[in-house]
Amino acid sequence: MPVMAIGGEKSFGAVQAAIMRHLATNVREEVVVGSGHWLMEERPEYTVPLIHRFLDDRM
């Protein structure tokens, strides 16, 4: 199953994907530049397109 691991640059960043790779083999890693923990509140204009692209690639 495809998994998208998104971490904020000032929070978990790429560590989100590293953690997910312990449980999944098909992991897409994304880091939201300039964001901390609250991705959708801090950088919605960056985060929403990431999610759309991930879902569009799966359809």
C-alpha positions in Angstrom: 0.0 0.0 0.0 1.4 3.4 -0.9 2.1 5.6 2.2 2.9 9.3 2.2 5.0 10.5 5.1 4.9 14.2 5.6 7.0 16.0 8.2 7.5 19.7 8.9 11.0 21.0 8.3 11.1 22.4 11.9 9.6 19.3 13.4 10.0 15.7 12.3 11.1 16.5 8.7 12.5 13.4 7.0 12.3 11.4 10.2 8.6 10.8 9.5 9.5 8.7 6.4 12.3 6.9 8.2 9.8 5.8 10.9 7.2 4.7 8.3 9.8 2.7 6.4 9.9 0.3 9.4 6.3 -0.6 8.6 5.9 0.0 4.8 7.9 -0.5 1.7 6.2 2.0 -0.7 6.8 5.3 1.2 6.8 8.7 -0.4 8.8 11.2 1.7 7.8 14.9 1.8 9.1 17.7 4.0 7.1 20.8 4.3 9.7 23.6 4.2 9.2 26.4 6.8 6.6 24.4 8.8 6.7 22.9 12.3 4.2 20.4 13.6 1.0 22.0 12.3 1.4 21.6 8.5 -2.1 22.5 7.5 -2.2 25.5 9.7 1.3 26.8 9.0 1.7 26.0 5.2 -1.6 24.9 3.7 -0.7 26.4 0.3 2.3 23.9 0.2 0.7 20.9 1.9 -2.6 20.7 0.1 -0.9 20.3 -3.4 1.4 17.6 -2.0 -1.6 15.6 -0.8 -3.5 16.2 -4.1 -0.5 14.9 -6.1 -0.1 11.8 -4.0 -3.8 11.0 -4.3 -3.9 11.8 -8.1 -0.9 9.4 -8.6 -3.0 6.6 -7.0 -6.1 7.1 -9.1 
